[in-house]
Amino acid sequence: MSRRSILTWPDTRLSAKCAPVDEVTDDIRTLASDMLDTMYGAPGRGLAAPQVGVLIRLFVMDATWKEGTPSPMICINPVILSHSAQTATAGEGCLSIPGLSAEVSRPTSIRMTWTDLNGAEQVETLSGFAALCAQHELDHLDGIVTLDRVDAAQRAALLAQYEAAA
């Protein structure tokens, strides 16, 4: 495993819609392993392939490792099948927009399908923080960052904070 550089906003690759992964290859497995190493080292709870400059539909996440119980997930070509009507608004950080936390509203539960590293289809219902994390990472695969999920006033305030820190 090795760590990769994480792109920071406003790198244009973070706004690109990513291509599907056609086949799970050794290169994909290496990328996923590197992404987990990069995520844990950042330290973050999720990382999408475009954040390391690879424009494919793959993300890694581990919603529980900071509480002491690692549960890494590698999601290739993820799709949300359904989501709850109930939403929650929470502060979301992003490794590609360091130092900012945006208040984003998302469904509290999702049913998602993806391909794993063995090429098998997985389907799972995620709730709580895991659901929020997966939705955040899936946004990256569609070229959406947290700044795109907030109103104009919050975006302006966050951008001023980000630019002041730069």
N, C-alpha and C positions, 0 to 999 in steps of 0.2 A: 504494500500500500504506500501511496505517497500523497502528500497534500498538493492541492492545486490552488492557484490564485483565484480569489473571488472577485468578480467584476463589481464595480460600484456604479450606482446611478449617477449621471444620466447616460451611461454607455448604451448605445443604440441596440445592442444585442439583447438587452433586457426588455425591449419593446417588441421583439420579433415573435411571431407565432411559430412554434416548433414543429418539426416534421415527425411523423410516426416512426417508431423503430420497427424495421421490417423483420429482423431476426435477432435472437439473443445469441451473440457471439462472444468470444473471449475478450474482444475489445470492449464490449458493453459490460461484461463482468468486471474488467479492470477499472473502467470508468466508475461503476457503482461502488467498488471498493475504495477507490481514491476519493470519491465524493463523501462516503461515510467518514473516512479519516479526516477530510477537510472540515466536515460539519462538526465532528466532535472536537477538533482542534480549535474551532473558531471562538468560543464554543456555541453551537446553535442546536436547534431541534429539527431543522429541515433544511434541505438544499436541493435546488433544481438544476438540471444540466445546463440551462442557459446561464446560470450564475457563474459557471466555470467556463463559459464560452462555447459550449457544445449545444447546438440548437436542435435537440431531439427531445421527445416526450418521455422523459425519465426524471423521477425525483427520489430522494431518500429522505427518511424522517425517523425520528425516535422521540416520541412524545413523553417518555417516562425516564430516560436515562439520568436526568438531573436530580431525580428523586431517588436514585440508586438502583433502579431495576431496568437495565437496558432491554429494549424491544425494537431493534432496527427493522425498518420496512424498506424494501426496494420496489418501487412501483414503475413499471414500464407501460406506456400507453394507457394511463389511468383515465377512467371515465366515471363521473358521478351519475349513478342511475336514478337516484331520488334523494330528496332531502326533507328534513322536518319543516313544518310551518313555524315552529318556535325558533327564534333567533336570540343571539346574545351579542352585546357590544363589548369588545375588549381591546386593550392595547396590544397592537401587533408590532413587533420589531422585525427587522429584515437584515440579514447579513450583507445585502447589497446596498442598503441605505443605513449605514452604521450610525448609532447614536440617536435615532429617531424612533418614536413609538406613536403609531397612528391608531385612533379609535375607529375600529372597523366592525360593522355588524354582519354576522354570518349565521346560517342555520346551525343549530346545536348538534344535529345528527345528520349523517349522510350514509347512503349505501353506495359503495364504490366497487368497481371492477378494475383489475389490472393484470398484467402478465408478470410473473416472477422470473427470477434468474434461470429457472429450469425450463422456461417456456410454457409453464402451466398457468391457466387462468385462475385468478383468485377473486372472490367476492366476499366483502365484509361490510358490516355496519360499524361505523366509527361514531363515537359520541364524545362530547366534552372537548377538551383540548386537542385530542387526536383528530377530531373532525375539523376543528378550526385550522390546525396545522396543515392537514391534507388539502384543504381548500386554498390556503395561502400558496402552497407549493404548486398546486394545479394552475392557479392564476399565472404563475411564472411561465408555464408552458404555453399560455395563450398571450404572452407579452404584457401582462397586467402586473403592476407593482402596487403596494399599499397606497401610494400617493394617488392612484387612479380610483381608489375605493372610498375616498373622503370628499366632503363638500368643498367648495371653492375657498371658503374662509379657513378651514383646517389645513387645506393644501398650501395656501399662501403662508400661513404661520409656520408650518413644517418646513417649507422651502427656505424661509428666512432663517430658521434655526439651523438647517443643514448647511446653507451657504456661509453663515457666520462661523460655523465650526470648521469649515474647509480651509 
